[in-house]
Amino acid sequence: MSYIIETKDLTKSYGKQRGIENINLQIKEGEIFGFIGPNGAGKSTTIRTLLGLIHPTSGSATIFGKDCIEYRDENAKQIGYLPSEVFYYDHMKVKDLLKYSASFYDHDCQIRMKELCDILELDINRKIEDLSYGNRKKVGIVQGLLHDPKLIILDEPTSGLDPLMQNKFFELIRKENEKGVTIFFSSHILSEVQKLCHRVAIIKDGQILKIEQMEDLRKNTYKQVEVTSQQDLSKVLKMPEIKNLVVRDKVYSFMYTGKVNDMIQLLSKYTIDNLDLHEPDLEEVFMHYYQDGE
């Protein structure tokens, strides 16, 4: 199978500064792939390497089956990229900047450009220097999508957007994906990834901890459990399958990785006032990985 994005032991070292190490990704056509981790985890370094903006120390990366460094300019024509921070010439008007961006592509982008500006409520007659941070981010979104790319790479895309505009942006990305566009979505805002993505990779300290289907990550691996009991369960709940145990006012909260029947059988020996068991949200799963380093 060929992949839209594929990396093999991709490594970028910065001496004593953290980079990325042995990143292995295989992203299929039509996926919305989430790439999550806190600031400094290696998300932007991975993206810049994929885009050919920096050279890897070792390993390899391909987009559309072509090496990211050797075919950087060719790949760029089919990639839409929104960086986490956008910088422009302040004296330019929005329409002039977008027309300049469109001139790099061999087809007419005017209709699509207008559609995107209307969706995002972007005034193209204003100067860049007069725009708020959120409106500058809108310019970046339009700039990244106006040429109908086959692959969209988003690095912390919603910073600066108000909640209403974030929802419009998410709907825009969903519609692009419905057209067959592959999305690589990097974020530290877990609720965003949970809304959009089919699969997700968790990165910590420059290394991939886990790659999983979104639903499997939440459903099959963990349960979030809250047990209320007047009895002391602290010693009982010291099991390898129980992670991140927190006790407050006779309420025992933890992540459980074992069989549910085994836990219920164990607790049946005690007086339980209340038992709540549910699928964790992505943030709870994420914190489990980061605290335990698994």
matplotlib code that plots the C-alpha trace (Angstrom):
import matplotlib.pyplot as plt

x = [0.0, 1.2, 0.7, 0.2, 2.7, 5.3, 8.2, 10.8, 12.9, 12.7, 15.2, 16.2, 18.8, 19.7, 22.6, 21.5, 18.2, 15.3, 14.3, 12.6, 13.7, 12.7, 9.3, 7.4, 4.1, 2.0, -1.0, -3.5, -5.2, -8.5, -7.5, -7.8, -4.8, -4.3, -0.8, -1.0, 1.4, 2.2, 4.4, 7.9, 7.0, 8.3, 5.2, 6.4, 9.8, 8.1, 6.0, 8.9, 10.8, 7.8, 7.6, 11.4, 12.0, 14.6, 16.7, 16.5, 19.6, 18.7, 15.7, 13.4, 10.1, 8.0, 4.8, 2.8, 5.6, 8.3, 11.2, 10.3, 13.7, 14.4, 10.9, 10.1, 9.0, 6.9, 5.2, 4.4, 2.1, -0.3, 0.1, -1.9, 0.0, -1.1, 1.7, 1.1, 2.3, 1.6, 3.8, 3.1, 4.2, 2.1, 1.7, 0.0, -3.7, -5.2, -6.4, -2.9, -1.3, -3.8, -3.5, 0.3, -0.1, -2.4, 0.1, 2.3, -0.2, -0.9, -4.7, -7.2, -7.8, -10.0, -13.4, -12.1, -10.4, -13.6, -15.6, -13.1, -13.1, -16.9, -17.0, -14.5, -15.9, -12.5, -12.4, -9.8, -9.6, -8.0, -4.2, -2.5, -1.2, -4.8, -5.9, -6.3, -4.4, -7.5, -8.1, -4.4, -5.1, -8.0, -5.7, -3.4, -6.3, -7.4, -3.8, -3.4, -6.6, -7.1, -5.3, -7.4, -4.5, -4.6, -2.9, -3.6, -1.1, -2.3, -0.1, -2.1, -4.6, -7.3, -5.2, -6.7, -10.0, -13.1, -15.4, -17.9, -15.1, -13.5, -16.7, -16.7, -13.1, -13.9, -16.8, -14.6, -12.0, -14.7, -15.9, -12.4, -12.0, -15.3, -13.8, -10.9, -8.4, -6.0, -5.6, -2.6, -3.8, -1.3, -2.6, -2.3, -6.1, -7.4, -11.1, -10.3, -8.5, -11.3, -14.0, -12.2, -9.7, -9.9, -6.5, -4.2, -0.5, 0.7, 4.2, 6.2, 9.8, 10.3, 9.1, 5.8, 4.2, 1.1, -0.7, -4.3, -7.8, -9.6, -12.4, -10.1, -7.9, -10.9, -13.0, -10.7, -7.8, -9.1, -12.1, -12.4, -13.8, -15.2, -15.9, -17.6, -17.2, -17.0, -14.4, -10.8, -10.0, -6.5, -4.7, -7.2, -6.8, -3.1, -3.1, -1.0, -4.3, -5.1, -3.5, -3.6, -5.5, -6.9, -8.8, -11.1, -13.8, -14.2, -14.4, -11.7, -11.0, -8.7, -8.0, -8.5, -6.8, -8.0, -11.2, -14.3, -15.6, -12.4, -12.7, -16.4, -15.7, -12.9, -15.2, -18.1, -16.3, -16.8, -19.7, -19.9, -22.1, -21.7, -19.9, -19.5, -17.7, -17.4, -15.2, -12.5, -12.3, -9.1, -7.6, -7.9, -6.2, -3.5, -2.7, -2.4, 0.3, 2.1, 2.1, 3.1, 5.3, 4.0]
y = [0.0, 3.5, 6.2, 10.0, 10.5, 7.9, 8.3, 5.6, 6.2, 9.9, 11.7, 15.3, 16.2, 19.7, 18.8, 19.2, 20.6, 18.1, 17.2, 14.0, 10.4, 7.4, 8.8, 6.1, 7.2, 5.8, 8.0, 6.8, 8.8, 10.4, 10.2, 12.9, 12.1, 13.7, 14.5, 15.4, 16.5, 19.6, 22.4, 21.3, 17.6, 17.6, 18.3, 21.3, 19.7, 16.7, 19.0, 21.1, 18.0, 16.7, 20.0, 19.9, 23.1, 21.3, 18.3, 15.1, 13.9, 10.4, 8.3, 9.3, 10.9, 10.8, 12.6, 11.2, 8.6, 11.1, 12.1, 15.2, 16.9, 15.9, 16.7, 19.5, 22.0, 19.5, 18.3, 21.8, 22.4, 19.8, 20.7, 23.2, 24.3, 26.4, 27.1, 27.7, 31.3, 33.4, 36.3, 38.6, 41.9, 44.3, 47.0, 44.6, 44.4, 40.9, 40.7, 41.5, 38.9, 36.2, 37.0, 36.8, 33.4, 32.2, 33.2, 30.3, 27.7, 26.8, 27.1, 29.9, 30.1, 33.2, 31.4, 29.2, 32.2, 34.1, 31.1, 30.7, 34.5, 34.5, 31.4, 32.9, 36.4, 37.8, 41.4, 41.3, 45.1, 45.6, 45.9, 43.1, 45.5, 46.4, 42.8, 41.1, 37.9, 35.9, 37.6, 37.0, 33.3, 33.4, 34.8, 31.8, 29.4, 30.9, 30.9, 27.3, 26.1, 28.3, 26.0, 22.9, 20.9, 17.0, 17.2, 19.7, 20.1, 22.0, 23.1, 24.3, 25.8, 27.3, 29.5, 33.1, 32.0, 32.6, 29.6, 30.4, 30.7, 27.5, 25.6, 27.1, 26.0, 22.5, 22.2, 23.5, 20.8, 18.1, 19.2, 19.1, 15.6, 14.5, 15.5, 13.0, 15.4, 14.0, 16.0, 16.0, 17.8, 18.8, 20.2, 20.3, 21.0, 17.5, 18.2, 19.4, 16.2, 14.1, 15.9, 15.5, 12.7, 9.1, 8.1, 9.8, 9.6, 10.7, 12.3, 12.9, 14.2, 13.7, 10.1, 8.4, 6.8, 5.4, 5.4, 4.2, 4.5, 7.3, 5.1, 2.2, 4.6, 5.6, 2.4, -0.6, 0.4, 2.2, 2.9, 5.8, 4.6, 6.4, 4.3, 5.8, 3.8, 4.6, 1.8, 2.3, 0.9, 2.3, -0.9, -2.9, -0.6, -1.0, -3.2, -3.0, -2.4, 0.7, 3.9, 7.5, 6.8, 9.9, 9.8, 12.7, 12.5, 8.7, 8.9, 6.8, 7.9, 6.0, 4.7, 0.9, -1.2, -4.7, -6.7, -5.0, -8.2, -8.7, -5.3, -5.7, -9.1, -7.5, -4.6, -7.0, -7.9, -4.3, -2.0, 0.3, 3.4, 4.2, 3.0, 5.1, 3.6, 5.3, 5.7, 8.3, 11.4, 11.9, 14.3, 11.6, 9.1, 11.6, 12.4, 8.7, 8.3, 11.4, 10.6, 7.0, 7.4, 4.2]
z = [0.0, -0.8, 1.8, 1.5, 4.3, 5.4, 7.7, 8.6, 11.8, 11.1, 13.4, 13.8, 16.4, 17.6, 19.8, 23.4, 22.3, 21.9, 18.4, 17.2, 17.3, 15.2, 14.1, 12.1, 10.6, 7.8, 6.9, 4.3, 1.7, 3.0, 6.7, 9.2, 11.3, 14.7, 16.1, 19.7, 22.4, 24.4, 23.2, 22.7, 22.2, 18.6, 16.5, 14.6, 14.0, 12.5, 10.3, 9.1, 8.2, 6.2, 4.3, 3.5, 5.5, 7.6, 6.8, 8.9, 10.8, 9.8, 8.6, 5.7, 5.0, 1.9, 0.7, -2.2, -2.3, -3.0, -0.8, 1.2, 0.6, -3.0, -4.2, -1.8, -4.5, -6.4, -3.3, -2.2, -5.1, -3.7, 0.0, 2.0, 5.1, 8.0, 10.5, 14.2, 13.8, 10.6, 9.6, 6.6, 5.1, 7.2, 4.5, 2.1, 1.7, 2.3, -1.3, -2.7, -0.4, -1.5, -5.2, -4.8, -3.1, -5.9, -8.6, -7.6, -8.8, -12.4, -12.2, -11.4, -7.6, -7.6, -7.1, -4.3, -2.7, -2.6, -1.2, 1.6, 2.5, 2.6, 4.8, 7.2, 7.0, 6.0, 4.7, 1.9, 1.5, 4.9, 5.4, 7.2, 9.9, 10.8, 11.4, 14.8, 15.5, 14.7, 11.4, 10.4, 11.2, 8.8, 6.1, 6.7, 6.4, 3.0, 1.8, 2.7, 1.0, -2.0, -4.4, -3.5, -2.1, -1.9, 1.6, 4.3, 7.2, 10.1, 13.0, 16.0, 13.5, 15.8, 18.0, 17.8, 16.4, 18.5, 19.2, 16.4, 13.9, 15.2, 14.4, 10.9, 10.5, 11.6, 9.2, 6.4, 7.2, 7.3, 3.8, 2.4, 3.8, 2.3, -1.1, -0.4, 1.0, 3.6, 6.8, 9.1, 12.3, 14.9, 18.2, 21.9, 22.3, 22.7, 22.3, 18.7, 17.8, 19.4, 17.2, 13.9, 13.7, 12.6, 14.1, 16.5, 17.4, 20.8, 20.9, 24.0, 24.2, 20.5, 20.4, 19.4, 22.4, 20.7, 17.4, 17.5, 16.0, 17.9, 19.0, 20.0, 22.0, 24.2, 24.2, 24.2, 26.2, 29.3, 31.5, 33.7, 37.1, 40.2, 43.3, 46.4, 49.6, 53.3, 53.6, 52.9, 49.5, 49.0, 49.5, 47.5, 44.5, 44.3, 41.2, 38.0, 36.0, 38.0, 37.0, 38.3, 41.5, 43.2, 46.5, 47.6, 50.2, 50.0, 46.2, 44.4, 40.8, 38.5, 35.0, 34.7, 32.0, 33.0, 32.5, 33.9, 35.4, 37.4, 38.9, 39.8, 41.4, 43.5, 44.6, 45.4, 48.7, 50.0, 50.6, 47.6, 47.7, 44.1, 41.0, 37.8, 34.9, 31.5, 28.4, 29.1, 26.9, 25.0, 27.6, 30.3, 28.0, 27.1, 30.7, 31.4, 28.8, 29.9, 33.6, 33.1, 30.1, 28.5]

ax = plt.figure().add_subplot(projection="3d")
ax.plot(x, y, z, "-o")
ax.set_aspect("equal")
plt.show()
